[in-house]
Amino acid sequence: MLISEFLQEYWLHDSSITGWNWAASDRLVLELEVNINLADDTKDTDDFRQLILIFDGCTLIDELNEGFNGFSSGDAGILDATEVKESTSSTARQGIKLAMDYDNYDGKNEKFVLITIFADEFSVIDPKRQMSFP
């Protein structure tokens, strides 16, 4: 699945990153809680869904150059998510830029985080749909 296709299907604004794991030196796994109905004004109900995003062969760029290396606790509310390309080449790696409010739950370490993640492969696991996208 392309990141652009993922962003069209899932509205990430006001979603939360509830888990963050460097599974290997170049694999990032994010657990998200997404409100599927948030972008659809015709539905009255919330449909919170847990998603898992897997970035293989990834590079993480700390856009604010603050030494960001992930979250050890707390969560991050996604303010904006946009697709980016590593270069203008047709073979450029796809990526996602995430603007987030990070809360460590201690009342002291709330901060704005801006990162870009480029990946060779991107996968989504949506347990309610019982499928993943290679």
PLY file of the C-alpha trace (Angstrom):
ply
format ascii 1.0
element vertex 134
property float x
property float y
property float z
element edge 133
property int vertex1
property int vertex2
end_header
0.00 0.00 0.00
1.22 3.47 -0.77
1.25 6.07 1.97
-1.00 8.28 -0.19
-3.58 5.46 -0.35
-3.36 4.96 3.40
-3.90 8.68 4.07
-6.95 8.70 1.78
-8.50 5.74 3.60
-7.68 6.72 7.18
-8.08 10.23 8.59
-5.17 10.65 11.02
-5.95 14.13 12.35
-6.68 13.79 16.09
-5.52 10.18 16.11
-3.11 9.01 18.80
0.14 7.10 18.60
-0.18 4.75 21.57
2.91 2.60 20.94
6.29 3.17 19.34
8.92 0.49 18.75
12.18 0.33 16.85
11.84 -3.37 16.00
15.29 -3.38 14.40
17.79 -0.75 13.39
15.75 0.12 10.31
12.18 -0.98 11.20
9.68 1.25 12.97
6.35 -0.05 14.26
3.66 2.44 15.31
0.41 1.57 17.08
-2.34 4.10 16.41
-5.84 4.69 17.69
-7.86 6.20 14.83
-11.47 7.43 14.79
-12.66 6.03 11.46
-15.85 8.14 11.39
-14.18 11.45 12.23
-13.96 12.56 8.58
-17.57 11.51 7.86
-20.03 14.12 9.20
-23.03 11.92 8.37
-22.31 9.40 11.13
-23.09 10.11 14.78
-20.98 7.35 16.27
-17.30 7.05 16.92
-15.50 4.02 15.56
-12.14 3.90 17.28
-9.84 1.41 15.64
-6.38 0.21 16.51
-3.99 0.19 13.54
-0.41 -0.94 13.29
1.92 0.80 10.81
5.17 -0.90 9.86
7.97 1.00 8.12
10.70 -1.32 6.81
14.06 0.05 5.70
13.16 3.36 7.28
14.95 6.58 8.01
13.57 8.97 10.62
14.31 12.69 10.36
13.82 14.98 13.35
12.63 18.11 11.53
13.13 20.31 14.62
16.60 18.91 15.35
15.85 18.29 19.03
17.45 14.86 19.31
14.10 13.08 18.99
14.38 9.29 19.19
10.83 8.13 19.89
8.53 7.81 22.86
9.35 5.73 25.91
6.02 6.50 27.60
2.96 8.65 27.07
1.34 9.19 23.71
1.30 11.62 20.82
-1.75 13.25 19.26
-1.37 13.63 15.51
-2.09 17.18 14.37
-1.24 16.64 10.71
-0.01 13.81 8.48
1.16 14.37 4.91
2.80 12.23 2.27
6.32 13.21 1.20
8.90 11.84 -1.24
12.61 11.56 -0.55
13.40 13.16 -3.93
11.75 13.96 -7.25
13.00 10.70 -8.78
10.34 8.20 -9.85
12.08 5.58 -7.68
12.25 7.81 -4.57
11.24 6.33 -1.25
7.84 7.34 0.04
7.44 8.91 3.42
5.09 10.51 5.87
5.54 13.76 7.77
3.87 13.76 11.19
3.21 16.85 13.29
2.33 15.79 16.84
1.71 16.97 20.37
3.61 14.62 22.68
2.44 14.15 26.28
4.58 12.14 28.73
1.75 12.30 31.35
4.00 13.99 33.88
2.80 17.54 33.19
6.33 18.69 32.32
7.30 17.12 29.03
4.49 18.14 26.69
6.00 19.31 23.43
5.50 19.68 19.71
7.24 17.02 17.58
7.75 17.15 13.81
9.24 14.08 12.16
9.50 12.61 8.68
9.73 8.85 8.17
10.96 7.49 4.81
10.61 3.76 4.15
11.47 1.18 1.52
8.27 -0.72 2.44
5.13 0.37 4.27
2.49 -1.97 5.72
-0.79 -1.43 7.56
-2.49 -3.93 9.81
-6.16 -3.19 10.54
-7.52 -6.01 12.76
-11.15 -5.04 12.10
-10.64 -5.48 8.38
-8.58 -8.64 8.83
-6.05 -7.65 6.19
-2.65 -6.16 5.81
-1.15 -4.37 2.86
2.33 -5.39 1.74
0 1
1 2
2 3
3 4
4 5
5 6
6 7
7 8
8 9
9 10
10 11
11 12
12 13
13 14
14 15
15 16
16 17
17 18
18 19
19 20
20 21
21 22
22 23
23 24
24 25
25 26
26 27
27 28
28 29
29 30
30 31
31 32
32 33
33 34
34 35
35 36
36 37
37 38
38 39
39 40
40 41
41 42
42 43
43 44
44 45
45 46
46 47
47 48
48 49
49 50
50 51
51 52
52 53
53 54
54 55
55 56
56 57
57 58
58 59
59 60
60 61
61 62
62 63
63 64
64 65
65 66
66 67
67 68
68 69
69 70
70 71
71 72
72 73
73 74
74 75
75 76
76 77
77 78
78 79
79 80
80 81
81 82
82 83
83 84
84 85
85 86
86 87
87 88
88 89
89 90
90 91
91 92
92 93
93 94
94 95
95 96
96 97
97 98
98 99
99 100
100 101
101 102
102 103
103 104
104 105
105 106
106 107
107 108
108 109
109 110
110 111
111 112
112 113
113 114
114 115
115 116
116 117
117 118
118 119
119 120
120 121
121 122
122 123
123 124
124 125
125 126
126 127
127 128
128 129
129 130
130 131
131 132
132 133
